[in-house]
């Protein structure tokens, strides 16, 4: 509840306080009118009409029409102000959440999960938006109307007030019981939405694989299971709410019947001014019932908004585990890298170690060297190179760049001098130039041409419809896998990095193009780390680092040296080239 109140109080910040005041003011006007109109109608029916005073009827009728029009105007103004508050506060929250997500480390994202983050930004902020809008529309109106209708019912006819005294507790018990049952179900819905978003994200990002392996039906079945889980949660909660309306209808009809019976008794006793009182009483009874129903719906909405607020707040308050050092060192890199007794492990959602991935890594790389990194699948090759850019932190030991612990480097300065190219090349929607310029925003056209030539991307760019201005679809869907990888490499090379990390980044290009890229990279003055699955991709490197399945360094040296000493490297070599090792 604390998180929800914190976001609700945003409406009373200086930039929003005027709209909050307007929304509340016109809400009170609208509510007062709704309470006052039935009483004026009673006066018309019980006093003005029986007296035959037509001018009084016209006067009171004119008042009713006038305040009804005023109520409509008040409703419109209140609605506009409430919409403004909710939309812009929700927008502020979404922007703040997105900004925080950009600052989160990969470890933080792993703990929250990308599916949940997607739900938080796209769904939870909307829940908060709805709560804020409704708080200035019905949250305040319902309790005010409830209390006001009870008071006006007593003023209208004290003899029938016994109906209200019975009705309110009975309905309150029914609605409280329904809320108690349905609130936990609505709380669980956000988790179900997380699962839906995660599955949808997985399916969209893996569309090529799904189509290639013809697993559309299998993925459809998996999605249907997740969707059915969500549907059952909705059905279960709506089943409870579905029984609520008939119960309320029975109680309200019973209350109206009792009112009619009491009015008949009073008429028999000589009270002839009961027609207007009965109509007015029924109107107030309906306002009381409506208010109680709204309060129940509000309670359900608040319970959902509380969960959403807590989830948003969890992101906003999450302690970023990789932050810039308070007194960072700005180093002009030469490209020297050292791993000093490094252990690394991924963390689970609770922030606990999920098993050691890398253990006791010790090696040094000199500036300008080209190092190949190889090992079995899952040995931790990608994890190793991500420690260099401090995407993750070690749990033991140090990673030193130019003899300085990466935790002491200024993060932006460090990462600006390192380029990282992944196997799954991430291409953003925009032009080819937009994607390359992500590596260096102020790069000239000549620099883009130079980088694309080094990446063997210039030819296909020139053949494109608009050259560097050619539009690229989201995730590079309009490009082939090889083109995406080469474009990603051009983006990395344009910044002239001191350290270049290639994580199996030429897996989608043909052997001839890969050979050209490797030859071109010899012109680049930087330390290069090549993570590869194939020995042929790294056989000519200055040194090769072999990672065993236990996450430890199995060997580090030239191809001929480690081929003679490393059992892991020998196994990979034989699986790829076959034959005896001395052949």
C-alpha positions in Angstrom: 0.0 0.0 0.0 2.9 2.3 0.7 4.1 2.1 -2.9 0.6 2.9 -4.2 0.2 5.9 -1.9 3.6 7.1 -3.0 2.6 7.1 -6.6 -0.8 8.6 -5.8 0.8 11.5 -4.0 2.5 12.4 -7.3 -0.8 14.0 -8.2 -0.2 16.7 -5.6 3.2 17.7 -6.9 3.5 21.3 -7.9 3.2 20.6 -11.6 -0.1 18.7 -11.1 -1.7 20.3 -8.0 -3.9 22.6 -10.1 -5.5 19.7 -12.0 -5.9 17.7 -8.8 -7.7 20.7 -7.1 -9.9 21.1 -10.2 -10.8 17.4 -10.3 -11.7 17.3 -6.6 -13.7 20.5 -6.7 -15.9 19.6 -9.6 -16.2 16.0 -8.3 -17.7 17.5 -5.1 -20.1 19.7 -7.2 -21.2 16.8 -9.3 -21.8 14.6 -6.2 -23.7 17.3 -4.4 -26.0 17.7 -7.3 -26.7 14.0 -7.6 -27.7 14.0 -3.9 -29.8 17.1 -4.1 -31.9 16.4 -7.2 -34.0 13.6 -5.7 -35.0 15.8 -2.8 -36.1 18.6 -5.1 -38.2 16.1 -7.1 -39.8 15.0 -3.8 -40.8 18.7 -3.1 -42.3 19.0 -6.6 -44.4 15.8 -6.1 -45.4 16.1 -2.5 -45.8 19.9 -2.1 -46.0 21.8 -5.4 -48.3 19.5 -7.4 -50.8 18.9 -4.6 -51.1 22.6 -3.9 -51.8 23.3 -7.6 -49.0 26.0 -7.7 -47.9 25.5 -11.3 -45.4 28.4 -11.1 -43.7 26.7 -8.2 -43.6 23.5 -10.2 -41.9 25.4 -13.1 -39.5 27.1 -10.7 -38.4 23.8 -9.0 -38.3 22.1 -12.4 -36.1 24.8 -13.8 -33.8 24.4 -10.8 -33.6 20.7 -11.5 -32.8 21.2 -15.2 -30.2 23.9 -14.4 -28.3 22.0 -11.8 -28.5 18.9 -14.0 -26.7 20.8 -16.7 -24.3 22.1 -14.2 -23.6 18.5 -13.1 -22.8 17.5 -16.7 -20.4 20.4 -17.0 -18.8 19.5 -13.7 -18.5 15.9 -14.8 -16.8 16.8 -18.0 -14.3 19.1 -16.3 -13.6 16.5 -13.6 -13.1 13.8 -16.2 -10.7 16.0 -18.2 -8.6 16.9 -15.1 -8.6 13.2 -14.0 -7.5 12.0 -17.4 -4.7 14.6 -17.5 -3.4 13.6 -14.1 -3.5 9.8 -14.7 -2.0 9.9 -18.2 0.9 12.2 -17.4 1.7 10.6 -14.0 1.6 7.2 -15.7 3.8 8.5 -18.5 6.3 9.9 -15.9 6.3 6.5 -14.2 6.8 4.6 -17.4 9.7 6.9 -18.4 11.3 6.6 -14.9 10.9 2.9 -15.1 12.4 2.7 -18.6 15.3 4.9 -17.5 16.0 2.7 -14.5 15.9 -0.4 -16.7 18.5 1.1 -18.9 20.7 1.5 -15.8 20.2 -2.0 -14.5 23.0 -4.5 -14.9 22.5 -7.7 -16.8 22.5 -9.5 -13.4 19.7 -7.2 -12.3 17.7 -8.0 -15.4 18.4 -11.7 -15.0 16.9 -11.6 -11.5 13.7 -9.7 -12.5 13.4 -11.5 -16.0 12.7 -9.7 -19.2 9.1 -10.9 -19.4 8.3 -9.3 -16.0 10.0 -6.1 -17.0 7.9 -5.9 -20.1 4.7 -6.4 -18.1 5.8 -3.8 -15.5 6.4 -1.1 -18.2 3.4 -2.0 -20.4 0.8 -3.3 -17.9 1.6 -2.3 -14.4 2.0 1.4 -15.2 -1.5 1.2 -16.9 -3.0 -0.3 -13.7 -1.6 2.6 -11.7 -2.9 5.0 -14.4 -6.4 3.6 -14.1 -6.2 3.8 -10.3 -5.2 7.5 -10.3 -7.9 8.3 -12.9 -10.6 6.5 -11.0 -9.4 8.0 -7.6 -10.4 11.4 -9.0 -13.5 10.1 -10.6 -15.2 7.4 -8.4 -12.9 6.6 -5.5 -13.9 9.9 -3.7 -17.4 10.0 -5.1 -18.5 6.6 -3.8 -17.9 7.2 0.0 -19.2 10.8 -0.2 -22.3 9.6 -2.0 -22.8 6.7 0.4 -22.6 9.0 3.5 -24.6 11.7 1.7 -27.4 9.3 0.6 -27.7 7.9 4.1 -28.1 11.4 5.6 -30.6 12.5 2.9 -32.6 9.3 3.3 -33.0 10.1 7.0 -33.9 13.8 6.3 -36.5 12.6 3.7 -38.4 10.3 6.0 -37.1 9.1 9.4 -39.8 6.5 9.6 -38.4 4.5 6.7 -34.8 4.9 7.8 -34.9 1.4 9.4 -34.5 0.0 5.9 -31.2 1.8 5.5 -30.0 0.6 8.9 -30.6 -3.0 7.8 -29.6 -2.7 4.1 -26.1 -1.2 4.6 -24.7 -3.8 7.0 -26.2 -6.7 4.9 -24.8 -5.4 1.6 -21.5 -4.5 3.3 -21.1 -8.1 4.5 -21.9 -9.6 1.1 -19.5 -7.3 -0.7 -16.8 -7.8 1.8 -17.1 -11.5 1.5 -16.9 -11.3 -2.3 -13.9 -9.0 -2.1 -12.1 -11.3 0.3 -12.5 -14.2 -2.2 -11.7 -12.3 -5.4 -8.8 -10.0 -4.3 -6.1 -12.8 -4.1 -7.1 -14.0 -7.6 -6.7 -10.6 -9.1 -3.3 -10.3 -7.4 -2.1 -13.5 -9.1 -3.2 -12.2 -12.5 -0.1 -10.0 -12.9 2.1 -13.2 -12.7 -0.1 -14.8 -15.3 0.4 -11.8 -17.5 4.2 -12.1 -17.0 4.0 -15.6 -18.3 2.0 -14.6 -21.3 4.4 -11.8 -22.2 7.5 -14.0 -21.7 6.1 -16.6 -24.0 5.1 -14.0 -26.6 8.5 -12.4 -26.4 10.2 -15.8 -26.8 8.0 -16.7 -29.8 8.6 -13.5 -31.6 12.3 -13.4 -31.0 12.7 -17.0 -32.0 10.4 -16.8 -35.1 13.1 -18.0 -37.5 14.0 -21.0 -35.4 10.3 -21.9 -35.0 9.7 -21.7 -38.7 13.0 -23.5 -39.6 12.2 -26.4 -37.3 8.5 -26.4 -38.2 7.5 -26.2 -34.5 4.6 -23.8 -34.9 2.0 -26.3 -33.7 4.2 -27.2 -30.6 4.7 -23.5 -29.8 1.0 -22.8 -30.3 0.2 -25.5 -27.8 2.6 -24.1 -25.3 1.1 -20.7 -25.7 -2.4 -22.1 -25.4 -1.4 -23.7 -22.0 -0.1 -20.4 -20.7 -3.1 -18.6 -22.0 -5.5 -21.1 -20.5 -3.9 -20.7 -17.2 -4.6 -17.0 -17.4 -8.1 -17.6 -18.7 -8.9 -19.9 -15.7 -7.7 -17.2 -13.3 -10.0 -14.6 -15.0 -13.0 -17.1 -15.1 -12.6 -18.0 -11.4 -12.6 -14.4 -10.3 -15.5 -13.4 -12.6 -17.4 -16.4 -11.4 -17.4 -14.9 -7.9 -18.2 -11.4 -9.2 -21.0 -13.0 -11.3 -22.8 -14.2 -8.2 -22.5 -10.8 -6.6 -24.9 -8.9 -8.9 -27.9 -11.3 -8.3 -27.4 -11.2 -4.6 -27.3 -7.4 -4.6 -30.3 -7.3 -6.8 -32.3 -9.6 -4.4 -31.3 -7.4 -1.4 -32.1 -4.1 -3.2 -35.5 -5.4 -4.4 -36.3 -6.6 -0.9 -35.4 -3.1 0.4 -37.7 -1.4 -2.2 -40.5 -3.8 -1.3 -40.1 -3.0 2.4 -40.1 0.7 1.6 -43.4 0.3 -0.3 -44.8 -1.7 2.5 -43.9 0.9 5.1 -45.3 3.7 2.9 -48.6 1.8 2.6 -48.8 1.5 6.4 -48.0 5.2 6.8 -50.7 6.1 4.3 -53.2 4.0 6.2 -52.3 6.1 9.2 -53.2 9.3 7.4 -49.9 10.4 5.9 -50.9 11.5 2.4 -47.5 12.9 1.3 -45.8 9.6 0.6 -45.5 9.3 -3.2 -42.6 11.7 -3.5 -41.0 10.2 -0.4 -41.1 6.7 -1.8 -39.6 7.8 -5.1 -36.9 9.8 -3.3 -36.2 7.0 -0.9 -35.8 4.5 -3.7 -33.4 6.9 -5.5 -31.3 7.2 -2.3 -31.4 3.4 -1.8 -30.1 2.9 -5.3 -27.3 5.5 -4.6 -26.4 3.6 -1.5 -26.3 0.3 -3.3 -24.4 1.8 -6.2 -21.9 3.4 -3.9 -21.3 0.1 -2.0 -20.8 -1.8 -5.3 -18.4 0.9 -6.5 -16.5 0.7 -3.2 -16.1 -3.1 -3.7 -14.9 -2.6 -7.2 -12.5 0.1 -5.9 -11.2 -2.4 -3.4 -10.5 -5.0 -6.1 -8.9 -2.3 -8.3 -6.8 -1.0 -5.5 -5.6 -4.6 -4.7 -4.5 -5.0 -8.3 -3.0 -1.5 -8.3 -1.1 -2.3 -5.1 0.5 -5.3 -6.7 1.4 -3.2 -9.8 2.7 -0.4 -7.6 4.9 -2.7 -5.6 6.3 -4.3 -8.9 7.1 -0.8 -10.4 8.6 0.3 -7.1 10.7 -2.8 -6.9 12.3 -1.8 -10.2 12.6 1.9 -9.2 14.2 1.0 -5.8 16.2 -1.9 -7.0 19.8 -1.6 -6.0 22.0 -1.6 -9.1 24.7 -4.0 -8.5 27.0 -2.5 -11.1 27.5 1.2 -10.7 30.2 3.6 -11.5 32.9 4.0 -8.9 32.5 7.2 -6.8 36.1 8.1 -7.7 36.5 6.5 -11.1 39.7 6.3 -13.1 39.7 7.6 -16.6 42.3 5.5 -18.5 43.2 5.8 -22.1 43.4 2.0 -22.8 46.2 0.2 -24.5 44.3 -3.1 -24.5 46.1 -5.0 -21.8 43.9 -7.5 -20.0 44.5 -9.7 -16.9 42.3 -12.1 -15.1 43.5 -12.6 -11.5 42.0 -15.7 -9.8 38.5 -14.9 -11.1 35.4 -16.8 -10.0 32.0 -16.0 -11.5 28.5 -17.2 -11.0 25.1 -16.1 -12.2 22.5 -15.1 -9.6 18.9 -16.4 -9.3 15.8 -14.3 -8.7 16.6 -14.2 -5.0 20.1 -12.9 -5.7 21.8 -16.1 -4.7 24.5 -17.9 -6.6 23.2 -20.4 -9.1 26.3 -22.5 -9.3 29.9 -21.5 -10.3 30.3 -20.7 -14.1 33.9 -19.7 -14.1 36.5 -20.8 -11.6 40.0 -19.6 -10.8 40.8 -17.9 -14.1 44.4 -16.7 -14.4 45.8 -15.3 -17.6 47.3 -12.2 -19.2 46.7 -10.7 -22.6 49.2 -8.1 -24.0 48.1 -5.0 -26.0 47.5 -5.7 -29.7 47.3 -9.5 -29.3 44.6 -11.5 -31.0 43.3 -14.2 -28.7 41.0 -17.0 -29.6 38.6 -18.4 -26.9 37.2 -21.9 -27.3 35.6 -24.5 -25.2 32.6 -26.8 -25.0 29.1 -25.4 -25.1 28.2 -24.0 -21.7 31.8 -23.7 -20.6 31.4 -20.0 -19.9 33.1 -18.4 -22.9 30.6 -15.6 -23.3 30.5 -15.1 -19.6 34.2 -14.6 -19.6 34.3 -11.8 -22.2 31.3 -10.1 -20.6 33.4 -9.6 -17.5 35.8 -7.5 -19.5 33.1 -4.8 -20.2 31.9 -5.2 -16.7 28.4 -6.4 -17.8 28.7 -8.6 -14.7 31.0 -8.5 -11.7 33.2 -11.3 -10.5 32.3 -13.0 -7.2 36.0 -13.5 -6.4 39.2 -12.2 -7.9 39.8 -9.2 -10.3 39.6 -8.4 -13.9 42.2 -5.8 -14.7 42.3 -3.6 -17.9 45.6 -1.8 -18.2 46.5 -2.8 -14.7 43.4 -1.2 -13.2 40.5 -3.2 -11.7 37.5 -2.8 -14.0 35.5 -1.8 -10.9 37.6 1.3 -10.6 37.3 2.3 -14.2 34.8 4.9 -15.2 32.2 2.7 -16.8 31.3 4.9 -19.8 34.9 5.6 -20.5 35.8 1.9 -20.3 32.9 0.8 -22.5 33.5 3.5 -25.1 36.9 2.0 -25.8 35.6 -1.6 -26.0 33.5 -3.0 -28.8 31.4 -6.1 -28.4 29.9 -8.0 -31.3 27.6 -10.9 -30.4 26.6 -13.9 -32.4 23.0 -12.8 -32.4 23.5 -9.4 -34.0 21.0 -6.9 -32.6 19.9 -4.4 -35.3 17.5 -1.6 -34.4 14.7 -0.2 -36.5 16.0 2.8 -38.5 18.5 3.3 -41.3 21.7 1.4 -41.9 23.5 4.7 -41.0 21.5 4.9 -37.7 22.7 1.5 -36.7 26.4 2.1 -37.6 26.4 5.6 -35.9 25.4 3.9 -32.6 29.1 3.0 -32.4 30.1 6.7 -32.8 27.4 9.3 -33.1 29.5 12.0 -34.7 31.1 9.7 -37.3 31.5 11.1 -40.8 30.3 9.4 -44.0 33.9 8.5 -44.8 34.3 6.8 -41.4 31.1 4.8 -42.0 32.5 3.7 -45.4 35.8 2.7 -43.8 34.2 0.7 -41.0 31.7 -1.1 -43.4 34.6 -2.0 -45.7 36.5 -3.5 -42.9 33.4 -5.5 -41.9 32.8 -6.5 -45.5 29.5 -4.8 -45.4 30.1 -2.0 -47.8 29.2 -4.0 -50.9 25.7 -4.9 -49.8 25.1 -1.4 -48.4 26.0 0.2 -51.7 23.7 -2.3 -53.5 20.8 -1.4 -51.2 18.1 0.9 -52.4 19.3 4.0 -50.6 22.8 3.1 -49.5 23.5 4.1 -45.9 20.0 5.7 -45.8 18.3 2.3 -46.5 15.6 1.6 -44.0 16.1 -1.5 -41.8 13.1 -3.2 -40.2 12.9 -4.0 -36.4 15.5 -6.5 -35.3 17.0 -6.3 -38.8 14.2 -8.5 -40.3 14.8 -7.1 -43.7 18.5 -8.3 -43.7 20.0 -11.7 -43.9 21.8 -13.2 -40.9 25.2 -12.5 -42.5 24.3 -9.0 -43.3 23.2 -8.3 -39.8 26.4 -9.7 -38.4 28.5 -7.6 -40.8 26.5 -4.5 -40.0 26.9 -5.1 -36.3 30.7 -5.5 -36.9 30.8 -2.2 -38.8 29.1 -0.5 -35.8 31.8 -2.0 -33.5 34.7 -1.0 -35.7 33.7 2.6 -36.4 34.6 3.7 -32.8 38.2 2.4 -33.4 38.1 0.4 -30.1 41.2 -0.5 -28.0 39.6 -3.9 -27.3 37.4 -5.7 -29.7 35.4 -8.7 -28.6 33.9 -11.0 -31.3 31.6 -13.5 -29.8 31.1 -16.1 -32.6 30.1 -13.0 -34.6 30.8 -14.4 -38.1 28.9 -17.7 -37.7 26.3 -16.6 -40.3 28.8 -15.5 -43.0 30.4 -17.8 -45.6 34.0 -19.0 -45.3 35.3 -16.7 -48.0 33.8 -13.6 -46.4 35.0 -14.7 -42.9 38.5 -15.0 -44.2 38.4 -11.5 -45.7 37.1 -10.1 -42.4 39.9 -11.8 -40.5 42.4 -10.3 -42.9 40.8 -6.8 -42.6 41.0 -7.0 -38.8 44.8 -7.2 -39.0 44.6 -3.5 -40.0 42.8 -2.6 -36.8 45.1 -1.5 -34.0 43.5 -3.1 -31.0 43.5 -6.2 -28.7 41.0 -8.7 -30.2 39.3 -11.5 -28.5 37.5 -14.0 -30.7 35.0 -16.4 -29.1 34.5 -19.3 -31.5 33.0 -22.7 -31.9 35.4 -23.7 -34.8 39.1 -24.1 -34.4 39.5 -22.9 -38.0 38.2 -19.4 -36.9 41.0 -19.0 -34.4 43.9 -21.2 -35.5 46.0 -18.3 -36.6 45.5 -16.3 -33.4 48.5 -15.2 -31.4 47.2 -17.4 -28.5 44.2 -19.6 -27.8 42.5 -19.8 -24.5 40.7 -23.1 -23.8 37.9 -23.2 -21.2 37.0 -26.6 -19.8 33.5 -27.8 -18.8 34.4 -27.0 -15.2 34.8 -23.3 -16.1 38.6 -23.4 -15.6 41.4 -22.5 -17.9 42.4 -25.8 -19.5 45.1 -24.3 -21.7 46.5 -21.0 -23.0 49.0 -20.8 -25.8 49.6 -21.2 -29.5 47.7 -23.8 -31.5 50.6 -26.2 -31.8 51.4 -26.0 -28.0 47.9 -26.6 -26.7 47.1 -29.3 -29.3 49.8 -31.3 -27.6 48.9 -30.6 -24.0 45.1 -29.9 -23.8 42.7 -32.8 -23.7 39.7 -30.5 -24.2 41.3 -28.8 -27.3 42.3 -32.3 -28.6 38.7 -33.5 -28.3 37.4 -30.4 -30.2 40.1 -30.7 -32.8 39.3 -34.4 -33.5 35.6 -33.7 -33.6 36.1 -31.0 -36.3 39.0 -32.3 -38.3 39.0 -36.1 -37.6 42.0 -38.4 -37.8 45.0 -38.7 -35.6 46.5 -35.6 -34.0 49.9 -36.1 -35.7 48.4 -36.1 -39.1 
